[in-house]
Amino acid sequence: MTGAKRETWSSAAMFILAAIGGAVGFGSIWRFPYLIGTNGGPAFVIIYIVLLIAITIPLMMAETLMGRRGQGSAPESMTKLAAEIGASPRWSIVGWLGVLGAFMIMTYYSMIGGWVLAYIPSSITDGFAGQTREQFQASWDALMADPARMIFWLTVFMGVTALIVGRGITAGIERAVGFLMPALVIMLVIITVYALIIGDAAKGLAFMFVPDFSKVTWELVLVALGQAFFSIGVGMGMMFTYGAYLDSDVSIGKACITIVVADTIVSLLSGLAIFPIVFGFGLDPAAGPGLVFVTLPLAFGQMPAGTLVGTAFFILLFFAGLASALALTEVPVACLSRRIGWTRGRATALVAFLIWAIGLLCVLSFNELKDYHPLSNVGRYATATLYEIIDDVSANFVLVIDAILIAVFVGFWMKKETLLTELGLTDGWIYQSWMFLTRVVTPIALIVTLIATWV
């Protein structure tokens, strides 16, 4: 059933801005810098960019054109595309995997959004000055041990997300990203300039841009590929869904390249905003996830106007996370509203509630259920919490399988005429290069990654 009327973006610029918002999330501003710090610095950056060009951009183009061609939710579009070429309707599994991946990721993504929100009032009221590393670590540990506080902020983050998604594409998502993304970029540029002035710019720049290929390992390549997927949002149904609202006169290739370039610039700016501060105040660049929640607050407490800068940083991080959460939540909402014929508001309410409910289990995995290992008889998950299982299965299985199937369907099943029409290309070297990457490089790389991860 397709009871919901198809919405469209008001302009190509709004589609690009919304898709950039979907890509620029915690993966770009929080995860990317700490992965640089723990994976050899610039060698990781170079490999990451190569993988973006060789795998992520071709896949993103494929997923977007499938969405625009299908003009429905991800499963609905796949069913239509399969029927168009006389293929089995079972190809709808590609759409369902995208919906599942987006939903699973949102269950813990909303929890991380709650962490960020929890730090904003703390930074305003308590400030960062005069506290030691031990005190910041204790504050972080106290948050992780307090389920009530984590649930409260999870609820706030998910509530804001639902209110915006429930208003639709034009009145909700477009208006939100029209404010969030410019504000994010302005704040990020200001913080980056401040960091380069107040911190150790030379060490920060060298750490990010002077390569040391002796540190390159197979594990580093796998981490870089995972970041390319996590950051851009391939295989999550996001571009499938956003592409369905895209008019036919928009160049998918140019739009996808713009989105990836913008996300990469934001990721690199985030590193430039963080590492000069880290080195300038003698802190550890390889602090892992604690880089944002423990190490940076320590630096903010030692610098002029540190409370103001620190508060702005966490607001920036919230904006980035919210923009991405809108895209992820839209995927199951679009599916539910079109599949069942529910109003957008009703579909959003149910999806948000389910995300929130499973998000509670993720929260409890850090405190009340931290010693609960539901798959203790499975070697890979013998000591894994519920959160760790959801994270691993979604990122390392659902997304990868979905991306492989997308590449296979587009590369071997869809008609060349359809692909050329949707991409606005002729049968020249650009199309041939894209097809080679989609048909050969991408599936091989992803299958190898899948084997290396799970075997």
C-alpha positions in Angstrom: 0.0 0.0 0.0 1.3 3.5 -0.8 -1.1 5.8 0.9 1.5 8.6 1.4 1.9 11.2 -1.2 5.4 11.5 -2.7 7.2 14.5 -1.4 10.0 16.3 -3.2 12.9 18.5 -2.3 12.3 22.2 -3.0 15.6 22.5 -4.9 18.7 20.5 -5.8 20.6 22.7 -3.3 18.3 21.5 -0.4 18.8 17.9 -1.4 22.6 18.3 -1.3 22.4 20.2 2.0 20.2 17.6 3.6 22.4 14.8 2.3 25.5 16.5 3.6 23.7 16.8 6.9 23.0 13.1 6.8 26.7 12.4 6.1 28.2 14.9 8.5 27.3 13.4 11.8 29.2 12.0 14.8 31.1 9.9 12.3 32.7 13.0 10.8 33.3 15.2 13.8 33.6 12.7 16.7 34.7 9.4 15.2 37.0 10.5 12.4 39.4 12.5 14.6 39.9 9.8 17.2 40.4 7.2 14.4 43.1 9.4 13.0 44.7 9.5 16.5 44.6 5.8 17.0 45.5 4.7 13.4 48.7 6.4 12.5 47.5 9.9 11.5 47.9 10.9 7.8 48.4 7.4 6.5 44.8 6.7 7.6 43.6 10.0 6.0 45.1 9.1 2.6 43.7 5.6 2.6 40.3 6.9 3.7 40.2 9.4 0.8 41.2 6.7 -1.7 38.5 4.4 -0.5 35.9 7.3 -0.7 36.8 7.8 -4.4 37.0 4.1 -5.3 34.1 2.7 -3.4 31.9 5.2 -1.5 31.2 7.7 -4.3 30.3 4.9 -6.8 28.0 3.2 -4.3 26.4 6.5 -3.2 25.6 7.3 -6.9 24.1 3.8 -7.3 22.0 4.0 -4.2 20.7 7.5 -5.1 19.8 6.7 -8.7 17.9 3.6 -7.5 16.0 5.7 -5.0 15.1 8.3 -7.7 14.1 5.7 -10.2 11.9 3.9 -7.7 10.4 7.1 -6.1 9.3 5.3 -3.0 10.6 3.9 0.3 13.7 1.7 0.0 11.8 -1.7 -0.1 9.1 -0.2 -2.4 11.7 1.2 -4.8 13.5 -2.1 -5.0 10.3 -4.0 -5.7 9.6 -1.6 -8.6 13.1 -1.7 -10.0 13.1 -5.5 -9.9 9.7 -5.6 -11.7 11.1 -3.1 -14.3 13.7 -5.6 -15.5 11.7 -8.8 -14.8 13.8 -9.8 -11.8 12.6 -11.5 -8.7 10.6 -9.4 -6.2 13.0 -10.9 -3.5 15.4 -8.1 -4.5 13.3 -6.0 -2.1 15.6 -7.4 0.6 18.1 -4.7 -0.5 15.6 -2.0 0.6 14.7 -3.9 3.8 18.3 -4.2 4.8 18.7 -0.5 4.4 15.7 0.2 6.6 17.0 -2.3 9.2 20.5 -0.8 9.1 19.3 2.8 9.6 17.0 1.7 12.4 19.7 -0.3 14.3 22.2 2.5 14.0 19.7 5.0 15.3 19.1 3.0 18.5 22.6 3.7 19.7 23.2 6.9 17.7 20.4 8.5 19.7 22.2 7.5 22.9 25.4 9.1 21.7 23.4 12.2 20.9 22.2 12.1 24.5 25.8 12.1 25.7 26.5 15.2 23.7 23.4 17.0 25.0 24.4 16.1 28.6 27.7 17.9 28.2 26.2 21.2 27.0 24.5 22.3 30.3 27.5 21.0 32.2 29.9 23.1 30.2 27.7 26.2 30.7 27.1 25.8 34.4 30.2 24.1 35.7 32.7 25.2 33.0 35.9 23.3 32.3 38.5 25.4 34.2 40.3 24.1 37.2 39.5 20.4 36.7 42.1 17.6 36.4 42.1 14.7 34.0 40.9 12.5 36.9 37.9 14.7 37.5 36.9 14.8 33.8 37.3 11.0 33.7 35.2 10.7 36.8 32.5 12.9 35.3 32.4 10.7 32.2 32.3 7.6 34.3 29.5 9.1 36.4 27.4 9.7 33.2 28.0 6.2 32.0 26.9 4.8 35.4 23.8 6.9 35.6 21.0 5.3 33.5 18.4 7.9 34.5 20.5 10.8 33.3 21.4 9.0 30.1 17.8 8.0 29.4 16.6 11.6 30.0 19.1 13.0 27.4 18.4 10.1 25.0 14.7 11.0 25.2 15.4 14.7 24.5 17.5 13.9 21.5 15.0 11.5 20.1 12.1 13.8 20.8 13.7 16.7 18.9 14.5 14.3 16.0 10.9 13.0 15.9 9.4 16.5 16.0 11.4 17.6 12.9 10.9 14.4 10.9 7.2 14.4 11.7 6.8 17.7 9.9 7.9 16.3 6.6 10.5 17.1 4.0 9.9 20.7 3.3 8.5 22.0 6.6 10.7 19.7 8.8 13.9 18.4 7.4 14.7 21.2 4.9 14.1 23.9 7.5 16.2 22.1 10.1 19.2 21.5 7.9 18.9 24.9 6.4 19.7 26.2 9.8 21.9 23.4 11.2 24.4 23.0 8.4 25.4 26.7 7.9 25.5 27.1 11.7 27.7 24.0 12.0 30.2 25.2 9.4 30.5 28.7 10.8 31.1 27.4 14.3 33.6 24.7 13.1 35.6 27.3 11.1 35.7 29.7 14.1 36.8 26.9 16.4 39.4 25.6 13.9 41.0 29.1 13.5 41.0 29.5 17.3 42.6 26.1 17.7 45.3 26.8 15.2 46.1 30.1 17.0 45.9 28.9 20.6 47.3 25.4 20.1 50.3 23.8 18.5 49.4 24.2 14.8 52.7 22.8 13.5 52.3 19.5 15.3 48.6 19.3 14.6 49.2 19.8 10.8 52.1 17.4 10.8 50.1 14.8 12.6 47.3 14.9 10.0 49.2 15.6 6.8 52.7 14.2 7.0 52.3 10.5 6.0 54.1 7.6 7.5 53.3 4.6 5.4 55.2 2.2 7.7 52.1 2.3 9.9 49.8 1.0 7.1 48.4 -2.4 8.0 45.5 -4.5 6.7 43.6 -3.6 10.0 44.1 0.1 9.2 42.5 -0.4 5.7 39.5 -2.1 7.3 39.1 0.6 9.8 39.3 3.3 7.0 36.7 1.4 4.9 34.4 1.1 7.9 34.7 4.9 8.5 34.0 5.6 4.9 30.7 3.7 5.2 29.8 4.9 8.7 30.5 8.6 7.9 28.9 8.9 4.4 26.0 6.6 5.2 26.2 4.1 2.3 24.0 1.0 2.8 21.8 2.6 5.4 18.9 3.4 3.0 19.6 7.1 3.5 20.4 8.0 -0.1 17.8 5.5 -1.3 15.2 7.4 0.7 16.5 11.0 0.0 17.0 10.1 -3.7 13.3 9.2 -3.9 12.4 12.9 -3.3 14.9 14.1 -6.0 13.7 15.6 -9.3 15.0 14.2 -12.5 16.9 17.3 -13.6 19.5 17.0 -10.8 22.9 15.5 -11.7 23.4 12.6 -9.3 27.1 12.4 -10.0 27.8 16.0 -9.2 25.5 15.9 -6.2 27.2 12.8 -4.7 30.7 14.2 -5.3 29.7 17.5 -3.7 28.3 15.6 -0.7 31.4 13.5 -0.2 33.8 16.4 -0.6 31.8 18.5 1.9 31.8 15.7 4.4 35.5 15.1 4.0 36.3 18.8 4.4 34.2 18.9 7.6 36.0 15.8 8.8 39.4 17.3 8.2 38.4 20.6 9.7 37.3 18.7 12.8 40.8 17.2 13.1 42.3 20.7 12.7 40.0 21.9 15.4 41.0 19.1 17.8 44.7 18.1 17.3 46.4 21.5 17.6 44.6 21.9 21.0 45.6 18.3 22.0 49.2 18.9 21.2 49.3 22.4 22.4 48.3 21.3 25.9 50.3 18.1 26.0 47.5 15.6 25.7 47.2 12.2 24.1 46.0 12.2 20.4 45.3 8.5 20.6 42.7 8.8 23.5 40.0 6.9 21.5 36.4 7.8 22.1 37.4 9.7 25.2 39.2 12.2 23.1 36.0 14.3 22.8 34.4 13.6 26.2 37.5 13.6 28.5 40.6 14.9 26.7 39.2 17.9 25.0 37.3 19.2 28.1 40.7 19.1 29.9 42.2 21.2 27.1 39.2 23.6 27.2 39.8 24.1 30.9 43.3 25.3 30.2 42.8 27.8 27.4 41.4 31.4 27.3 37.6 31.5 26.9 37.7 27.7 27.2 34.2 27.4 28.6 32.8 29.4 25.7 34.7 27.4 23.1 33.9 24.1 24.8 30.2 24.9 24.9 30.3 25.9 21.2 32.0 22.7 20.3 29.4 20.5 22.0 26.6 22.5 20.4 28.3 22.0 17.0 28.6 18.3 17.7 24.8 18.2 18.6 23.9 20.0 15.4 26.0 17.4 13.4 24.4 14.5 15.1 20.9 15.8 14.8 21.2 16.4 11.0 22.4 12.9 10.6 19.7 11.5 12.9 17.0 13.2 10.7 18.2 11.2 7.7 18.5 7.9 9.5 15.0 8.2 11.1 13.5 9.3 7.8 14.4 5.9 6.3 12.1 3.7 8.4 9.5 6.5 8.7 9.2 6.6 4.9 8.9 2.9 4.7 6.2 2.6 7.4 4.1 5.5 6.1 4.1 4.3 2.5 3.9 0.6 3.3 0.9 0.8 5.7 -0.5 4.1 4.5 -0.1 5.8 7.9 0.2 9.6 8.2 3.7 10.8 8.6 3.1 11.9 12.2 1.8 8.5 13.2 4.6 6.7 11.5 7.2 9.0 13.0 5.7 8.5 16.5 5.9 4.7 16.3 9.4 4.6 14.8 10.7 7.1 17.3 9.2 5.1 20.2 10.8 1.8 18.9 14.2 3.5 18.5 13.9 5.0 22.0 12.9 1.6 23.5 15.8 -0.3 22.1 18.0 2.8 22.8 17.2 2.1 26.5 18.9 -1.3 26.2 21.9 0.4 24.7 22.0 2.8 27.7 21.6 0.0 30.2 24.5 -1.8 28.5 26.8 0.7 30.1 25.5 0.2 33.6 22.7 -2.1 34.8 23.3 -4.6 32.0 27.0 -4.2 31.5 27.6 -7.7 32.8 24.8 -9.2 30.6 26.1 -11.0 27.6 23.1 -12.4 25.7 25.3 -14.3 23.1 27.9 -15.7 25.6 27.9 -19.0 23.7 28.9 -17.3 20.4 32.6 -16.9 20.3 32.6 -13.5 18.6 30.1 -12.1 21.1 31.1 -14.1 24.2 31.7 -10.9 26.3 29.7 -8.4 24.2 26.9 -6.3 25.6 23.7 -5.6 23.8 25.0 -2.3 22.6 28.2 -3.9 21.2 26.2 -6.6 19.4 23.8 -4.0 17.8 26.8 -1.9 16.8 28.8 -4.7 15.3 26.0 -6.4 13.4 24.7 -3.2 11.9 28.0 -1.7 10.9 29.9 -4.9 10.0 27.2 -7.1 8.5 23.9 -5.4 7.6 25.5 -2.3 5.9 28.2 -4.3 4.1 25.8 -7.0 2.8 23.4 -4.3 1.6 26.2 -2.4 -0.1 27.3 -5.6 -1.9 23.8 -6.3 -3.1 23.4 -2.7 -4.3 26.6 -2.9 -6.4 25.6 -6.3 -7.8 22.0 -5.1 -8.7 23.2 -1.9 -10.4 26.3 -3.4 -12.0 24.8 -6.6 -13.4 21.0 -6.3 -13.5 19.9 -2.8 -14.3 19.8 -1.8 -18.0 22.5 0.5 -19.3 20.0 2.8 -20.9 18.3 3.3 -17.5 21.6 4.0 -15.7 22.7 6.5 -18.4 19.4 8.3 -18.2 19.4 8.5 -14.4 23.1 9.6 -14.3 22.7 12.0 -17.2 25.8 10.4 -18.9 26.8 9.1 -22.3 28.5 5.8 -22.8 32.0 7.3 -22.4 35.0 6.9 -20.1 33.2 8.4 -17.1 30.4 5.9 -17.2 32.8 3.0 -17.9 35.0 4.0 -15.0 32.0 4.2 -12.7 30.7 0.9 -13.9 34.1 -0.8 -13.4 34.3 0.5 -9.8 30.6 -0.5 -9.1 30.8 -3.9 -10.8 34.3 -5.1 -9.9 36.2 -3.0 -7.3 33.4 -2.4 -4.9 32.0 -5.9 -4.5 35.4 -7.5 -4.3 36.6 -5.0 -1.7 33.4 -5.5 0.4 33.5 -9.3 0.2 37.1 -9.4 1.3 36.2 -7.0 4.1 33.3 -9.2 5.1 35.5 -12.3 5.2 38.3 -10.6 7.1 35.8 -9.3 9.7 33.8 -12.4 10.3 36.0 -15.4 9.5 
